């Protein structure tokens, strides 16, 4: 899970970056690259779940963006 910290879109560009603390541990110098074709209707500032792969430049790149599950649904199997 992370949030879209920046997204640039105009007639020439369509990319951004997702800030993800979990992946920051593995890739300390890089945020996750987000191409406009993978944005799936989300906007700058949105929190998202996503898959990740290493792109041709060796950067982590987001894919399959989706809305995160509400916190109350995650890990509450105590009952």
N, CA, C and O of each residue as an XYZ file, in Angstrom:
316
protein
N       0.844     -1.184      0.000
C       0.000      0.000      0.000
C       0.885      1.241      0.000
O       1.936      1.271      0.639
N       0.448      2.246     -0.716
C       1.171      3.503     -0.768
C       0.239      4.602     -1.230
O      -0.961      4.381     -1.396
N       0.790      5.787     -1.439
C      -0.032      6.881     -1.962
C       0.679      7.524     -3.146
O       1.907      7.573     -3.215
N      -0.135      8.014     -4.070
C       0.404      8.671     -5.259
C       0.892     10.053     -4.829
O       0.094     10.965     -4.611
N       2.204     10.194     -4.710
C       2.753     11.452     -4.189
C       2.875     12.521     -5.265
O       2.914     13.713     -4.961
N       2.934     12.089     -6.538
C       3.072     13.036     -7.638
C       2.537     12.383     -8.896
O       2.791     11.206     -9.153
N       1.786     13.162     -9.687
C       1.391     12.677    -11.003
C       1.385     13.842    -11.967
O       0.752     14.867    -11.717
N       2.099     13.678    -13.078
C       2.225     14.723    -14.100
C       1.526     14.225    -15.349
O       1.848     13.159    -15.874
N       0.565     15.009    -15.823
C      -0.137     14.593    -17.035
C      -0.439     15.817    -17.895
O      -1.070     16.777    -17.453
N       0.026     15.751    -19.116
C      -0.301     16.749    -20.123
C      -0.244     16.041    -21.472
O      -0.214     14.812    -21.519
N      -0.228     16.795    -22.567
C      -0.240     16.148    -23.883
C       1.056     15.382    -24.193
O       1.077     14.555    -25.105
N       2.131     15.649    -23.446
C       3.399     14.949    -23.662
C       3.695     13.871    -22.623
O       4.336     12.864    -22.922
N       3.226     14.094    -21.414
C       3.620     13.235    -20.300
C       2.410     12.599    -19.630
O       1.281     13.068    -19.769
N       2.669     11.540    -18.914
C       1.649     10.877    -18.123
C       2.316      9.866    -17.210
O       2.311      8.665    -17.479
N       2.885     10.365    -16.132
C       3.578      9.483    -15.199
C       3.580     10.101    -13.807
O       3.275     11.279    -13.622
N       3.929      9.279    -12.852
C       4.013      9.760    -11.487
C       4.782      8.768    -10.634
O       5.464      7.875    -11.137
N       4.649      8.953     -9.315
C       5.379      8.123     -8.370
C       4.507      7.818     -7.169
O       3.745      8.661     -6.695
N       4.638      6.593     -6.691
C       3.919      6.150     -5.499
C       4.931      6.021     -4.376
O       5.979      5.399     -4.547
N       4.624      6.600     -3.238
C       5.458      6.462     -2.059
C       4.935      5.277     -1.268
O       3.754      5.224     -0.924
N       5.817      4.326     -0.979
C       5.441      3.102     -0.284
C       6.548      2.760      0.705
O       7.661      2.426      0.298
N       6.253      2.840      1.999
C       7.273      2.584      3.017
C       7.809      1.159      2.942
O       9.005      0.947      3.141
N       6.961      0.184      2.660
C       7.403     -1.206      2.580
C       8.450     -1.396      1.476
O       9.464     -2.062      1.686
N       8.200     -0.812      0.310
C       9.159     -0.935     -0.797
C      10.364     -0.019     -0.627
O      11.415     -0.271     -1.218
N      10.233      1.034      0.165
C      11.357      1.945      0.434
C      12.497      1.171      1.115
O      13.669      1.492      0.919
N      12.151      0.156      1.912
C      13.178     -0.662      2.571
C      13.986     -1.457      1.539
O      15.192     -1.646      1.699
N      13.320     -1.916      0.492
C      13.984     -2.706     -0.542
C      14.682     -1.826     -1.579
O      15.742     -2.186     -2.091
N      14.090     -0.683     -1.884
C      14.635      0.259     -2.871
C      14.771      1.633     -2.217
O      13.937      2.507     -2.455
N      15.803      1.842     -1.397
C      15.883      3.077     -0.590
C      15.973      4.369     -1.398
O      15.603      5.428     -0.891
N      16.447      4.314     -2.622
C      16.634      5.540     -3.421
C      15.476      5.824     -4.363
O      15.504      6.825     -5.079
N      14.452      4.965     -4.383
C      13.449      5.083     -5.443
C      12.031      5.010     -4.898
O      11.725      4.193     -4.030
N      11.174      5.877     -5.421
C       9.739      5.681     -5.264
C       9.306      4.769     -6.411
O      10.072      4.533     -7.345
N       8.093      4.265     -6.338
C       7.585      3.359     -7.360
C       7.044      4.179     -8.528
O       6.185      5.041     -8.344
N       7.550      3.905     -9.724
C       7.131      4.611    -10.936
C       5.710      4.198    -11.301
O       5.343      3.030    -11.177
N       4.915      5.164    -11.751
C       3.534      4.911    -12.170
C       3.313      5.504    -13.554
O       3.382      6.722    -13.725
N       3.047      4.656    -14.542
C       2.745      5.099    -15.903
C       1.252      5.385    -16.007
O       0.447      4.734    -15.342
N       0.881      6.346    -16.829
C      -0.529      6.732    -16.955
C      -1.436      5.570    -17.345
O      -2.605      5.552    -16.960
N      -0.925      4.605    -18.097
C      -1.747      3.460    -18.504
C      -2.082      2.539    -17.337
O      -2.980      1.704    -17.446
N      -1.378      2.682    -16.238
C      -1.617      1.847    -15.056
C      -2.380      2.597    -13.952
O      -2.677      2.015    -12.909
N      -2.690      3.850    -14.164
C      -3.258      4.700    -13.106
C      -4.647      4.280    -12.685
O      -5.010      4.443    -11.521
N      -5.424      3.748    -13.592
C      -6.737      3.175    -13.264
C      -7.694      4.175    -12.610
O      -8.490      3.798    -11.751
N      -7.620      5.442    -13.010
C      -8.561      6.446    -12.516
C      -8.193      7.089    -11.190
O      -8.914      7.967    -10.717
N      -7.093      6.676    -10.580
C      -6.673      7.276     -9.313
C      -5.946      8.588     -9.574
O      -5.450      8.824    -10.676
N      -5.888      9.437     -8.554
C      -5.290     10.759     -8.676
C      -4.201     10.975     -7.641
O      -4.067     10.206     -6.689
N      -3.427     12.032     -7.838
C      -2.399     12.407     -6.883
C      -3.019     12.530     -5.497
O      -4.069     13.151     -5.333
N      -2.366     11.935     -4.498
C      -2.850     11.977     -3.124
C      -3.663     10.758     -2.720
O      -3.858     10.522     -1.527
N      -4.142      9.978     -3.685
C      -4.936      8.781     -3.371
C      -4.053      7.682     -2.794
O      -2.908      7.502     -3.209
N      -4.605      6.953     -1.831
C      -3.955      5.759     -1.298
C      -4.390      4.576     -2.145
O      -5.572      4.431     -2.458
N      -3.427      3.723     -2.522
C      -3.709      2.611     -3.430
C      -2.969      1.349     -2.993
O      -1.916      1.417     -2.360
N      -3.532      0.219     -3.336
C      -2.819     -1.054     -3.324
C      -2.381     -1.291     -4.761
O      -3.025     -0.805     -5.691
N      -1.292     -2.033     -4.956
C      -0.783     -2.219     -6.301
C       0.186     -3.387     -6.348
O       0.757     -3.788     -5.334
N       0.357     -3.922     -7.553
C       1.416     -4.870     -7.818
C       2.640     -4.099     -8.269
O       2.545     -2.918     -8.604
N       3.778     -4.754     -8.279
C       5.010     -4.068     -8.696
C       5.885     -5.027     -9.501
O       5.938     -6.224     -9.220
N       6.562     -4.484    -10.497
C       7.543     -5.242    -11.275
C       8.724     -4.333    -11.569
O       8.619     -3.113    -11.441
N       9.839     -4.916    -11.959
C      11.006     -4.130    -12.334
C      10.910     -3.821    -13.823
O      10.845     -4.735    -14.645
N      10.901     -2.538    -14.174
C      10.764     -2.167    -15.579
C      12.116     -2.240    -16.297
O      13.128     -2.607    -15.699
N      12.118     -1.892    -17.570
C      13.334     -2.020    -18.387
C      14.462     -1.104    -17.923
O      15.615     -1.305    -18.305
N      14.147     -0.108    -17.110
C      15.179      0.786    -16.565
C      15.675      0.315    -15.200
O      16.511      0.971    -14.577
N      15.159     -0.820    -14.740
C      15.559     -1.342    -13.437
C      14.889     -0.645    -12.270
O      15.363     -0.723    -11.136
N      13.781      0.042    -12.546
C      13.035      0.738    -11.498
C      11.783     -0.048    -11.130
O      11.176     -0.678    -11.997
N      11.385     -0.023     -9.853
C      10.115     -0.635     -9.497
C       8.978      0.158    -10.133
O       8.938      1.385    -10.036
N       8.063     -0.542    -10.779
C       6.947      0.102    -11.463
C       5.641     -0.514    -10.990
O       5.536     -1.733    -10.851
N       4.648      0.331    -10.743
C       3.342     -0.109    -10.256
C       2.480     -0.640    -11.386
O       2.563     -0.184    -12.527
N       1.652     -1.613    -11.041
C       0.673     -2.158    -11.963
C      -0.548     -2.575    -11.159
O      -0.457     -2.757     -9.945
N      -1.685     -2.727    -11.817
C      -2.897     -3.245    -11.172
C      -3.303     -2.431     -9.946
O      -3.551     -2.995     -8.881
N      -3.372     -1.101    -10.092
C      -3.791     -0.259     -8.975
C      -5.230     -0.557     -8.585
O      -6.090     -0.758     -9.443
N      -5.482     -0.584     -7.284
C      -6.821     -0.821     -6.760
C      -6.978     -0.116     -5.427
O      -6.003      0.250     -4.769
N      -8.222      0.061     -5.054
C      -8.551      0.728     -3.805
C      -8.189     -0.184     -2.634
O      -8.487     -1.378     -2.676
N      -7.552      0.354     -1.589
C      -7.223     -0.488     -0.437
C      -8.472     -0.915      0.317
O      -9.480     -0.209      0.319
N      -8.398     -2.073      0.954
C      -9.493     -2.523      1.810
C      -9.555     -1.632      3.036
O      -8.523     -1.156      3.507
N     -10.748     -1.400      3.558
C     -10.839     -0.631      4.812
C     -10.046     -1.326      5.909
O      -9.974     -2.555      5.940
N      -9.457     -0.556      6.801
C      -8.609     -1.095      7.863
C      -9.346     -2.107      8.728
O      -8.718     -3.032      9.244
N     -10.652     -1.966      8.904
C     -11.414     -2.870      9.761
C     -11.493     -4.274      9.182
O     -11.781     -5.215      9.922
N     -11.248     -4.450      7.883
C     -11.325     -5.767      7.255
C      -9.984     -6.485      7.271
O      -9.932     -7.674      6.956
N      -8.912     -5.814      7.621
C      -7.588     -6.420      7.526
C      -7.171     -6.983      8.892
O      -6.990     -6.235      9.852
N      -7.024     -8.297      8.964
C      -6.433     -8.921     10.126
C      -7.284     -8.954     11.368
O      -6.733     -9.065     12.463
N      -8.591     -8.865     11.266
C      -9.448     -8.913     12.437
C     -10.149    -10.261     12.528
O     -11.377    -10.321     12.469
N      -9.400    -11.328     12.669
C      -9.955    -12.669     12.760
C      -9.943    -13.186     14.189
O      -9.924    -14.399     14.397
N      -9.953    -12.306     15.174
C      -9.824    -12.693     16.582
C     -11.085    -13.340     17.137
O     -10.996    -14.072     18.122
N     -12.239    -13.108     16.558
C     -13.501    -13.612     17.130
C     -13.776    -15.022     16.769
O     -14.797    -15.576     17.177
